[in-house]
Amino acid sequence: MSFTIKEASEKVGMSSHTIRFYEKQGLLPLLKRDSTGYRSFTEHDIEWLDFISCLRKTDIPINELKKIMDLTIEGNHTVQERKEILLNHKEAMLEKQKELDRAFKKIEKKLRYFDDLEKNMDESNRDNSSLLCE
């Protein structure tokens, strides 16, 4: 079964423009075209686009994805190299996660501070309003 770019776009939640961009970057070198020249996506192409989408959300550089694709085309003897790219990216993601965790803790601390400030302001306003009624 084959899919149009619009159908592929809907399946992976990626714009047609982005898919065309990835194709121009060499991330879809095996993509076929039908007799009229339109892109024709297979289930395998959809899976690859989903993989690209997932990794792009982790900020993997396009050139790293291109390396993975090029190595994939070369064959199974490149598995270790592809694995190494993903392991390196995983390490970078873990470091980024630590940074995000630290930032999240700081934000939580600041939100607690604001909550306390608001609570104190409310109590202060209640105290002042009782003075006005006397």
N, CA, C and O of each residue as an XYZ file, in Angstrom:
536
protein
N       0.843     -1.180      0.000
C       0.000      0.000      0.000
C       0.886      1.240      0.000
O       1.931      1.267      0.651
N       0.466      2.254     -0.726
C       1.242      3.489     -0.761
C       0.368      4.662     -0.329
O      -0.860      4.616     -0.398
N       1.053      5.717      0.122
C       0.385      6.889      0.659
C       0.894      8.140     -0.046
O       2.046      8.197     -0.475
N       0.030      9.137     -0.160
C       0.434     10.432     -0.702
C       1.176     11.194      0.387
O       1.198     10.773      1.543
N       1.773     12.295      0.023
C       2.472     13.103      1.024
C       1.490     13.637      2.069
O       1.830     13.752      3.247
N       0.281     13.958      1.634
C      -0.742     14.446      2.576
C      -1.085     13.354      3.588
O      -1.178     13.621      4.786
N      -1.271     12.131      3.109
C      -1.586     11.017      4.008
C      -0.412     10.717      4.945
O      -0.601     10.470      6.136
N       0.793     10.743      4.390
C       1.982     10.513      5.215
C       2.093     11.593      6.279
O       2.413     11.312      7.434
N       1.830     12.815      5.884
C       1.876     13.953      6.799
C       0.911     13.747      7.965
O       1.267     13.972      9.122
N      -0.294     13.325      7.657
C      -1.308     13.102      8.686
C      -0.929     11.929      9.595
O      -1.155     11.981     10.803
N      -0.361     10.885      9.020
C      -0.005      9.698      9.799
C       1.083      9.996     10.833
O       1.036      9.477     11.948
N       2.057     10.824     10.470
C       3.180     11.080     11.383
C       3.078     12.425     12.106
O       3.918     12.740     12.949
N       2.053     13.218     11.778
C       1.898     14.512     12.441
C       2.998     15.490     12.082
O       3.492     16.235     12.929
N       3.370     15.474     10.823
C       4.457     16.326     10.324
C       3.935     17.030      9.069
O       3.231     16.423      8.262
N       4.272     18.280      8.912
C       3.772     18.998      7.739
C       4.405     18.463      6.453
O       5.510     17.920      6.465
N       3.692     18.626      5.364
C       4.215     18.242      4.052
C       5.495     19.003      3.739
O       6.428     18.465      3.143
N       5.520     20.256      4.152
C       6.700     21.094      3.939
C       7.921     20.481      4.637
O       9.008     20.427      4.063
N       7.732     20.026      5.867
C       8.827     19.418      6.622
C       9.287     18.125      5.956
O      10.486     17.855      5.875
N       8.343     17.337      5.484
C       8.701     16.091      4.797
C       9.533     16.394      3.561
O      10.539     15.731      3.308
N       9.119     17.391      2.793
C       9.891     17.780      1.591
C      11.296     18.243      1.988
O      12.280     17.911      1.327
N      11.374     19.011      3.074
C      12.672     19.474      3.568
C      13.567     18.291      3.910
O      14.732     18.255      3.513
N      13.024     17.317      4.648
C      13.813     16.141      5.016
C      14.252     15.362      3.786
O      15.356     14.818      3.749
N      13.399     15.310      2.797
C      13.792     14.626      1.555
C      14.959     15.360      0.900
O      15.908     14.728      0.436
N      14.894     16.689      0.861
C      15.984     17.477      0.266
C      17.285     17.322      1.051
O      18.372     17.441      0.485
N      17.175     17.057      2.345
C      18.354     16.867      3.191
C      18.938     15.463      3.045
O      19.969     15.151      3.642
N      18.284     14.624      2.260
C      18.793     13.278      2.026
C      18.339     12.257      3.047
O      18.917     11.174      3.142
N      17.301     12.592      3.820
C      16.833     11.674      4.846
C      15.831     10.642      4.316
O      15.458      9.706      5.022
N      15.406     10.825      3.073
C      14.456      9.890      2.464
C      14.935      9.466      1.073
O      14.205      9.614      0.093
N      16.150      8.945      0.987
C      16.711      8.643     -0.334
C      16.030      7.484     -1.061
O      16.167      7.354     -2.278
N      15.314      6.662     -0.347
C      14.659      5.508     -0.960
C      13.205      5.782     -1.340
O      12.501      4.892     -1.817
N      12.768      7.007     -1.127
C      11.393      7.376     -1.427
C      11.138      7.270     -2.926
O      11.901      7.793     -3.738
N      10.069      6.595     -3.274
C       9.698      6.399     -4.685
C       8.711      7.470     -5.114
O       8.101      8.159     -4.297
N       8.581      7.581     -6.420
C       7.585      8.480     -7.014
C       6.709      7.658     -7.941
O       7.156      6.689     -8.555
N       5.448      8.068     -8.029
C       4.540      7.344     -8.919
C       4.752      7.801    -10.357
O       5.636      8.611    -10.634
N       3.946      7.285    -11.259
C       4.121      7.581    -12.687
C       3.904      9.045    -13.030
O       4.355      9.509    -14.077
N       3.217      9.776    -12.160
C       3.001     11.205    -12.394
C       4.034     12.080    -11.694
O       3.992     13.306    -11.799
N       4.969     11.442    -10.975
C       6.027     12.191    -10.298
C       5.737     12.545     -8.854
O       6.561     13.174     -8.191
N       4.572     12.147     -8.360
C       4.239     12.428     -6.965
C       4.945     11.448     -6.041
O       5.159     10.287     -6.390
N       5.302     11.930     -4.861
C       5.928     11.060     -3.867
C       4.946      9.961     -3.474
O       3.749     10.200     -3.317
N       5.477      8.759     -3.319
C       4.666      7.610     -2.933
C       5.311      6.963     -1.714
O       6.399      6.395     -1.804
N       4.631      7.052     -0.573
C       5.177      6.588      0.700
C       4.692      5.187      1.019
O       3.501      4.894      0.913
N       5.613      4.325      1.407
C       5.273      2.980      1.866
C       5.157      3.002      3.388
O       5.468      4.007      4.027
N       4.711      1.897      3.956
C       4.670      1.775      5.419
C       6.072      1.974      5.999
O       6.235      2.597      7.048
N       7.070      1.444      5.314
C       8.457      1.595      5.775
C       8.861      3.070      5.793
O       9.521      3.523      6.728
N       8.465      3.820      4.758
C       8.754      5.264      4.712
C       8.070      5.977      5.882
O       8.651      6.869      6.502
N       6.838      5.575      6.174
C       6.087      6.176      7.282
C       6.807      5.890      8.600
O       6.943      6.780      9.440
N       7.260      4.667      8.779
C       7.996      4.301      9.997
C       9.275      5.119     10.117
O       9.616      5.582     11.206
N       9.981      5.300      9.010
C      11.208      6.088      9.027
C      10.904      7.546      9.379
O      11.631      8.158     10.161
N       9.828      8.109      8.802
C       9.446      9.486      9.129
C       9.101      9.613     10.612
O       9.433     10.611     11.252
N       8.437      8.601     11.147
C       8.102      8.608     12.563
C       9.378      8.580     13.414
O       9.469      9.264     14.433
N      10.350      7.788     12.986
C      11.648      7.717     13.666
C      12.348      9.078     13.609
O      12.872      9.555     14.616
N      12.353      9.693     12.436
C      12.954     11.024     12.269
C      12.264     12.014     13.208
O      12.925     12.775     13.914
N      10.940     11.997     13.207
C      10.167     12.915     14.037
C      10.509     12.740     15.512
O      10.708     13.714     16.237
N      10.573     11.504     15.936
C      10.904     11.202     17.333
C      12.290     11.742     17.686
O      12.453     12.405     18.710
N      13.270     11.467     16.861
C      14.632     11.916     17.160
C      14.785     13.428     17.057
O      15.553     14.024     17.812
N      14.066     14.052     16.135
C      14.152     15.513     16.020
C      13.605     16.188     17.271
O      14.068     17.263     17.651
N      12.622     15.563     17.912
C      12.095     16.116     19.170
C      13.154     16.094     20.257
O      13.049     16.828     21.239
N      14.165     15.268     20.097
C      15.260     15.203     21.064
C      16.436     16.076     20.634
O      17.504     16.035     21.244
N      16.235     16.862     19.587
C      17.235     17.803     19.077
C      18.448     17.134     18.424
O      19.534     17.712     18.402
N      18.269     15.937     17.900
C      19.389     15.330     17.176
C      19.630     16.165     15.911
O      18.674     16.540     15.232
N      20.870     16.452     15.596
C      21.148     17.223     14.383
C      20.781     16.430     13.121
O      20.894     15.205     13.084
N      20.351     17.144     12.117
C      19.979     16.503     10.845
C      21.161     15.746     10.265
O      20.981     14.676      9.684
N      22.372     16.285     10.412
C      23.530     15.583      9.837
C      23.751     14.227     10.506
O      24.268     13.307      9.872
N      23.366     14.092     11.779
C      23.466     12.795     12.452
C      22.430     11.820     11.880
O      22.723     10.643     11.665
N      21.232     12.322     11.642
C      20.208     11.482     11.014
C      20.644     11.057      9.617
O      20.414      9.923      9.198
N      21.273     11.978      8.908
C      21.765     11.671      7.551
C      22.819     10.566      7.610
O      22.830      9.663      6.773
N      23.708     10.645      8.609
C      24.721      9.595      8.771
C      24.054      8.246      8.999
O      24.441      7.239      8.407
N      23.035      8.240      9.875
C      22.323      6.990     10.148
C      21.704      6.449      8.869
O      21.795      5.253      8.591
N      21.073      7.322      8.086
C      20.447      6.882      6.834
C      21.491      6.352      5.866
O      21.305      5.287      5.276
N      22.580      7.076      5.696
C      23.631      6.643      4.772
C      24.201      5.287      5.199
O      24.431      4.413      4.362
N      24.424      5.121      6.493
C      24.949      3.855      6.999
C      23.930      2.729      6.838
O      24.300      1.588      6.560
N      22.671      3.045      7.010
C      21.617      2.049      6.820
C      21.623      1.535      5.388
O      21.483      0.335      5.153
N      21.784      2.431      4.447
C      21.810      2.050      3.026
C      23.021      1.168      2.734
O      22.952      0.263      1.902
N      24.126      1.436      3.418
C      25.336      0.628      3.208
C      25.139     -0.825      3.621
O      25.758     -1.724      3.052
N      24.286     -1.057      4.601
C      23.997     -2.434      4.993
C      24.212     -2.717      6.457
O      24.617     -1.851      7.233
N      23.930     -3.955      6.813
C      23.966     -4.375      8.221
C      25.353     -4.343      8.846
O      25.479     -4.340     10.070
N      26.385     -4.320      8.026
C      27.734     -4.263      8.602
C      28.012     -2.915      9.285
O      29.046     -2.746      9.930
N      27.087     -1.961      9.141
C      27.254     -0.635      9.763
C      26.456     -0.492     11.057
O      26.362      0.603     11.611
N      25.887     -1.586     11.535
C      25.048     -1.533     12.740
C      25.794     -0.898     13.903
O      25.230     -0.057     14.604
N      27.035     -1.275     14.124
C      27.790     -0.739     15.266
C      27.956      0.780     15.153
O      27.850      1.490     16.152
N      28.216      1.276     13.949
C      28.368      2.724     13.768
C      27.051      3.456     14.044
O      27.042      4.511     14.677
N      25.945      2.890     13.564
C      24.630      3.498     13.803
C      24.302      3.476     15.292
O      23.772      4.441     15.842
N      24.624      2.369     15.924
C      24.386      2.243     17.361
C      25.196      3.282     18.125
O      24.702      3.888     19.076
N      26.435      3.485     17.709
C      27.315      4.465     18.363
C      26.746      5.885     18.261
O      26.810      6.652     19.221
N      26.198      6.226     17.110
C      25.577      7.553     16.932
C      24.438      7.722     17.935
O      24.326      8.758     18.590
N      23.597      6.700     18.048
C      22.461      6.789     18.967
C      22.898      6.770     20.425
O      22.300      7.454     21.257
N      23.925      6.003     20.745
C      24.441      5.996     22.118
C      25.002      7.367     22.504
O      24.771      7.850     23.613
N      25.735      7.981     21.588
C      26.264      9.323     21.846
C      25.138     10.331     22.030
O      25.193     11.197     22.903
N      24.119     10.201     21.194
C      22.975     11.112     21.313
C      22.243     10.878     22.632
O      21.800     11.827     23.278
N      22.119      9.627     23.023
C      21.469      9.304     24.291
C      22.213      9.953     25.451
O      21.589     10.487     26.368
N      23.538      9.910     25.417
C      24.334     10.543     26.478
C      24.083     12.051     26.520
O      23.951     12.637     27.594
N      24.020     12.667     25.343
C      23.742     14.108     25.285
C      22.347     14.403     25.836
O      22.143     15.397     26.532
N      21.387     13.525     25.517
C      20.028     13.700     26.027
C      19.986     13.563     27.548
O      19.271     14.311     28.215
N      20.740     12.619     28.099
C      20.774     12.436     29.548
C      21.342     13.669     30.245
O      20.855     14.074     31.301
N      22.365     14.256     29.653
C      22.944     15.480     30.213
C      21.931     16.619     30.139
O      21.779     17.383     31.092
N      21.252     16.728     29.025
C      20.216     17.757     28.863
C      19.094     17.538     29.881
O      18.561     18.495     30.443
N      18.742     16.273     30.113
C      17.710     15.962     31.096
C      18.118     16.430     32.492
O      17.296     16.951     33.245
N      19.384     16.241     32.828
C      19.873     16.711     34.130
C      19.740     18.227     34.235
O      19.322     18.749     35.269
N      20.100     18.934     33.158
C      19.974     20.396     33.144
C      18.516     20.814     33.294
O      18.202     21.742     34.040
N      17.629     20.126     32.582
C      16.202     20.439     32.683
C      15.665     20.143     34.080
O      14.841     20.895     34.600
N      16.126     19.055     34.689
C      15.705     18.727     36.054
C      16.124     19.826     37.026
O      15.347     20.222     37.895
N      17.359     20.318     36.875
C      17.829     21.407     37.747
C      16.983     22.664     37.525
O      16.602     23.336     38.484
N      16.695     22.975     36.278
C      15.885     24.159     35.976
C      14.465     23.993     36.520
O      13.883     24.939     37.050
N      13.919     22.798     36.386
C      12.579     22.522     36.897
C      12.522     22.735     38.407
O      11.560     23.309     38.918
N      13.543     22.278     39.117
C      13.584     22.459     40.568
C      13.634     23.939     40.935
O      12.990     24.367     41.893
N      14.394     24.715     40.175
C      14.472     26.158     40.447
C      13.115     26.829     40.202
O      12.698     27.703     40.962
N      12.449     26.414     39.149
C      11.126     26.977     38.849
C      10.151     26.611     39.960
O       9.381     27.459     40.410
N      10.175     25.363     40.403
C       9.300     24.932     41.497
C       9.569     25.751     42.759
O       8.633     26.152     43.451
N      10.828     25.997     43.055
C      11.194     26.790     44.230
C      10.640     28.208     44.102
O      10.101     28.758     45.063
N      10.775     28.790     42.927
C      10.295     30.156     42.710
C       8.769     30.206     42.797
O       8.211     31.169     43.323
N       8.096     29.181     42.287
C       6.635     29.147     42.380
C       6.177     29.042     43.839
O       5.193     29.671     44.229
N       6.886     28.253     44.636
C       6.560     28.170     46.073
C       6.758     29.542     46.740
O       5.960     29.952     47.582
N       7.818     30.233     46.355
C       8.084     31.579     46.878
C       6.925     32.517     46.535
O       6.451     33.270     47.386
N       6.473     32.463     45.269
C       5.355     33.317     44.857
C       4.078     32.951     45.611
O       3.312     33.831     46.004
N       3.850     31.651     45.811
C       2.676     31.221     46.580
C       2.721     31.802     47.986
O       1.717     32.304     48.492
N       3.892     31.731     48.615
C       4.051     32.288     49.965
C       3.827     33.797     49.967
O       3.184     34.339     50.865
N       4.365     34.466     48.951
C       4.170     35.917     48.848
C       2.697     36.260     48.739
O       2.205     37.158     49.422
N       1.995     35.536     47.871
C       0.562     35.789     47.695
C      -0.196     35.532     48.994
O      -1.084     36.300     49.364
N       0.155     34.460     49.677
C      -0.501     34.122     50.937
C      -0.283     35.243     51.950
O      -1.221     35.668     52.625
N       0.951     35.717     52.054
C       1.263     36.805     52.985
C       0.550     38.096     52.597
O       0.093     38.840     53.464
N       0.455     38.359     51.304
C      -0.246     39.562     50.839
C      -1.726     39.464     51.179
O      -2.322     40.446     51.619
N      -2.325     38.301     50.983
C      -3.740     38.110     51.313
C      -3.978     38.333     52.799
O      -4.926     39.013     53.191
N      -3.104     37.752     53.626
C      -3.245     37.925     55.080
C      -3.080     39.387     55.465
O      -3.803     39.901     56.318
N      -2.124     40.049     54.831
C      -1.879     41.460     55.114
C      -3.077     42.303     54.690
O      -3.472     43.224     55.405
N      -3.653     41.995     53.538
C      -4.830     42.739     53.063
C      -6.023     42.517     53.985
O      -6.791     43.442     54.245
N      -6.178     41.286     54.481
C      -7.278     41.003     55.407
C      -7.082     41.796     56.704
O      -8.033     42.345     57.259
N      -5.853     41.843     57.168
C      -5.559     42.599     58.403
C      -5.849     44.070     58.209
O      -6.414     44.718     59.090
N      -5.464     44.606     57.052
C      -5.676     46.037     56.782
C      -7.163     46.337     56.586
O      -7.639     47.398     56.989
N      -7.883     45.425     55.980
C      -9.301     45.690     55.739
C     -10.089     45.689     57.041
O     -11.093     46.392     57.158
N      -9.650     44.916     58.009
C     -10.356     44.930     59.314
C     -10.155     46.269     59.998
O     -11.025     46.700     60.754
N      -9.050     46.933     59.762
C      -8.803     48.251     60.358
C      -9.741     49.282     59.770
O     -10.142     50.220     60.458
N     -10.095     49.122     58.513
C     -10.972     50.088     57.860
C     -12.396     50.026     58.409
O     -13.133     51.012     58.367
N     -12.765     48.876     58.915
C     -14.141     48.698     59.408
C     -14.329     49.203     60.824
O     -15.466     49.318     61.282
N     -13.296     49.496     61.505
C     -13.414     49.907     62.914
C     -13.778     51.336     63.062
O     -13.913     51.826     64.184
